[in-house]
């Protein structure tokens, strides 16, 4: 039985994946992290606790802060499976984005990966096993106008994934990434009905993926054999 840590688990893909993992019976402990919405994180914890026979604990805090991540290790111990899902977006012209907004986005979307891996990978190396899954985006593969910072951060996540996989494969640790297209989450709730319809018209699959379907794909990546490593898997309904 494994211990799982999911960052950004308050809602969306993080919550859906936590529920999928709880129902699987493969985890004895699930650690849920959320950045600021205590009520949403508590709701996820309640749902996960009801979904499976396991210990579910939660911790509200910024995984962009190394000291906070180190406190998770001190409180809850090693993890066997790490899912880096925490992310924020920013939409607009790059020239309208101020340095503080850039720094905040990079801190959440990219620095958090350094923090969690720097903290929890040594335990995986000692154990000779482990799984890391980073939730990326198709914009990290092809870029999006008016989402330059987000695209840059997710492109870096993809490079981070491939490089760390090569570093850790000799220790039998998997590092992969899932790169979804547009997902029906709060992050995309800013889109108008017209904008949503226009996007759907461009997706050959004909719909926007749900958090549950994205989580099902993420769960399957966690179940892949060890030789499946260093991959960035696109999930976008043939959109890009």
C-alpha positions as CSV (number, residue, x, y, z in Angstrom):
1,X,0.0,0.0,0.0
2,X,1.3,3.4,-1.0
3,X,1.2,7.0,0.3
4,X,0.1,9.6,-2.2
5,X,0.6,13.4,-2.1
6,X,-1.5,15.5,-4.5
7,X,-0.9,19.2,-4.7
8,X,-3.7,21.5,-5.9
9,X,-6.3,19.0,-4.7
10,X,-9.0,21.4,-3.6
11,X,-11.0,21.0,-6.8
12,X,-10.8,20.1,-10.5
13,X,-8.4,17.5,-11.7
14,X,-6.7,17.2,-8.2
15,X,-10.0,16.4,-6.5
16,X,-11.2,14.0,-9.2
17,X,-7.8,12.2,-9.1
18,X,-7.8,11.9,-5.3
19,X,-11.3,10.3,-5.5
20,X,-10.2,7.9,-8.3
21,X,-7.1,6.9,-6.2
22,X,-9.2,6.5,-3.0
23,X,-11.7,4.2,-4.8
24,X,-8.8,2.1,-6.3
25,X,-7.8,0.6,-2.9
26,X,-4.1,1.0,-3.8
27,X,-3.4,3.7,-1.2
28,X,-3.2,3.5,2.5
29,X,-2.7,7.3,3.0
30,X,-3.6,10.2,0.7
31,X,-2.2,13.7,1.5
32,X,-4.2,16.5,0.0
33,X,-2.7,20.0,-0.5
34,X,-4.6,23.2,-1.4
35,X,-3.3,26.7,-1.7
36,X,-5.9,29.0,-0.2
37,X,-9.5,27.7,-0.2
38,X,-9.8,25.9,3.1
39,X,-13.5,25.0,2.6
40,X,-12.9,23.4,-0.8
41,X,-9.9,21.4,0.5
42,X,-12.0,20.2,3.5
43,X,-14.7,19.1,1.1
44,X,-12.2,17.2,-0.9
45,X,-10.9,15.5,2.2
46,X,-14.4,14.6,3.3
47,X,-15.2,13.1,-0.1
48,X,-12.0,11.1,-0.3
49,X,-12.4,9.8,3.3
50,X,-15.8,8.5,2.3
51,X,-14.6,7.0,-1.0
52,X,-12.1,4.5,0.4
53,X,-10.7,2.7,3.5
54,X,-7.7,4.8,4.0
55,X,-6.2,7.7,6.0
56,X,-6.8,11.1,4.4
57,X,-5.0,14.2,5.7
58,X,-5.0,17.7,4.3
59,X,-2.6,20.6,4.5
60,X,-3.4,24.1,3.3
61,X,-0.4,26.0,2.2
62,X,1.8,27.3,-0.7
63,X,3.9,24.5,-2.3
64,X,5.8,27.3,-4.0
65,X,7.4,27.8,-0.5
66,X,10.1,25.2,0.2
67,X,9.7,25.5,4.0
68,X,6.0,24.6,3.7
69,X,6.8,21.5,1.6
70,X,9.5,20.5,4.0
71,X,6.9,20.8,6.8
72,X,4.7,18.3,4.9
73,X,7.6,15.8,5.0
74,X,8.1,16.4,8.7
75,X,4.4,16.0,9.5
76,X,3.4,13.1,7.2
77,X,6.6,11.3,6.3
78,X,7.8,9.9,3.0
79,X,5.5,9.5,0.0
80,X,5.6,6.8,-2.7
81,X,3.6,8.7,-5.3
82,X,3.7,12.4,-5.9
83,X,1.3,14.3,-8.2
84,X,2.2,17.9,-8.9
85,X,-1.1,19.4,-9.9
86,X,-1.0,22.9,-8.3
87,X,-1.2,25.6,-11.0
88,X,-2.5,29.1,-11.7
89,X,-3.1,30.9,-15.0
90,X,-2.9,34.5,-16.2
91,X,-4.6,35.7,-19.4
92,X,-3.6,38.9,-21.2
93,X,-0.8,40.5,-23.2
94,X,2.6,39.7,-21.9
95,X,3.4,43.4,-21.8
96,X,0.5,44.0,-19.4
97,X,1.8,41.4,-17.0
98,X,3.8,42.9,-14.1
99,X,6.9,41.2,-12.6
100,X,5.1,40.2,-9.4
101,X,2.4,38.4,-11.4
102,X,5.1,36.6,-13.4
103,X,6.9,35.6,-10.3
104,X,3.7,34.3,-8.6
105,X,2.8,32.2,-11.6
106,X,6.3,30.7,-12.0
107,X,6.4,30.0,-8.2
108,X,3.2,28.0,-8.3
109,X,3.5,26.3,-11.6
110,X,7.2,25.5,-11.7
111,X,9.1,26.2,-8.5
112,X,6.6,24.0,-6.7
113,X,7.9,21.0,-8.6
114,X,11.5,21.7,-7.5
115,X,10.2,22.0,-3.9
116,X,8.3,18.8,-3.8
117,X,10.8,16.7,-5.8
118,X,13.8,18.1,-3.8
119,X,12.0,17.2,-0.6
120,X,10.5,13.8,-1.4
121,X,12.7,12.2,-4.0
122,X,15.5,11.3,-1.6
123,X,13.1,8.9,0.2
124,X,12.1,7.4,-3.1
125,X,15.8,6.9,-4.0
126,X,16.4,5.2,-0.7
127,X,13.4,2.9,-1.3
128,X,14.4,2.1,-4.9
129,X,11.0,3.0,-6.2
130,X,8.5,5.8,-6.7
131,X,6.2,7.6,-9.1
132,X,6.0,11.3,-10.0
133,X,3.3,12.7,-12.2
134,X,3.3,16.3,-13.3
135,X,0.1,17.8,-14.6
136,X,1.1,20.0,-17.5
137,X,-0.8,21.4,-20.5
138,X,-0.9,21.3,-24.3
139,X,0.1,25.0,-24.1
140,X,3.4,23.8,-22.8
141,X,3.8,21.9,-26.1
142,X,2.6,24.5,-28.6
143,X,2.1,27.8,-26.7
144,X,-1.0,30.0,-26.5
145,X,-1.4,33.7,-27.4
146,X,-2.2,35.8,-24.3
147,X,-1.0,32.9,-22.1
148,X,2.7,33.4,-22.6
149,X,3.7,33.0,-18.9
150,X,1.4,29.9,-18.4
151,X,2.7,28.3,-21.6
152,X,6.3,29.0,-20.6
153,X,5.8,27.5,-17.2
154,X,4.2,24.4,-18.6
155,X,6.9,24.0,-21.3
156,X,9.4,24.1,-18.4
157,X,7.3,21.4,-16.6
158,X,7.6,19.2,-19.7
159,X,11.4,19.7,-19.8
160,X,11.7,19.1,-16.1
161,X,9.7,15.9,-16.4
162,X,11.9,14.5,-19.2
163,X,15.2,15.5,-17.5
164,X,14.3,14.2,-14.1
165,X,13.1,10.9,-15.5
166,X,16.5,10.3,-17.0
167,X,18.1,11.2,-13.7
168,X,15.9,8.9,-11.6
169,X,15.2,6.0,-13.9
170,X,18.3,4.1,-12.6
171,X,16.6,4.3,-9.1
172,X,13.4,2.8,-10.6
173,X,11.5,6.0,-10.2
174,X,9.0,7.0,-12.9
175,X,8.5,10.7,-13.8
176,X,5.8,11.4,-16.4
177,X,3.5,14.3,-17.3
178,X,-0.1,14.6,-18.5
179,X,-0.7,17.5,-20.8
180,X,-4.5,18.1,-21.1
181,X,-6.2,20.5,-23.4
182,X,-9.0,22.6,-22.1
183,X,-10.6,21.1,-19.0
184,X,-13.9,22.1,-17.4
185,X,-12.5,23.6,-14.3
186,X,-12.7,26.9,-12.4
187,X,-9.5,28.0,-14.2
188,X,-11.5,28.1,-17.4
189,X,-14.7,29.4,-16.0
190,X,-13.8,32.9,-17.2
191,X,-14.6,31.9,-20.7
192,X,-17.9,33.2,-22.1
193,X,-20.5,30.9,-23.6
194,X,-19.5,32.2,-27.1
195,X,-15.8,31.6,-26.4
196,X,-16.5,28.1,-25.1
197,X,-18.6,27.2,-28.2
198,X,-15.8,28.5,-30.5
199,X,-13.2,26.3,-28.7
200,X,-15.5,23.2,-28.8
201,X,-15.9,23.8,-32.6
202,X,-12.2,23.4,-33.0
203,X,-11.9,20.1,-31.0
204,X,-12.4,17.1,-33.2
205,X,-13.7,15.1,-30.2
206,X,-16.5,17.7,-29.9
207,X,-16.4,18.5,-26.2
208,X,-14.4,19.9,-23.4
209,X,-12.9,17.2,-21.2
210,X,-14.2,16.9,-17.6
211,X,-12.0,16.8,-14.6
212,X,-13.1,13.2,-14.0
213,X,-12.0,12.1,-17.5
214,X,-8.7,13.8,-17.1
215,X,-8.2,12.2,-13.7
216,X,-9.0,8.8,-15.2
217,X,-6.1,9.4,-17.7
218,X,-3.8,10.5,-14.9
219,X,-4.7,7.5,-12.8
220,X,-3.8,5.2,-15.7
221,X,-0.4,6.9,-16.1
222,X,0.3,6.2,-12.4
223,X,-0.5,2.5,-13.2
224,X,1.9,2.2,-16.1
225,X,4.9,-0.2,-15.8
226,X,8.2,1.2,-14.8
227,X,9.6,1.2,-18.4
228,X,7.0,3.9,-19.3
229,X,9.1,6.8,-18.2
230,X,9.9,10.4,-19.2
231,X,6.7,10.8,-21.2
232,X,4.6,13.8,-21.7
233,X,1.2,12.5,-22.7
234,X,-1.2,14.8,-24.6
235,X,-5.0,14.6,-23.7
236,X,-6.8,17.1,-25.9
237,X,-9.3,15.3,-28.1
238,X,-7.1,15.9,-31.2
239,X,-7.3,19.7,-30.6
240,X,-3.7,20.7,-31.1
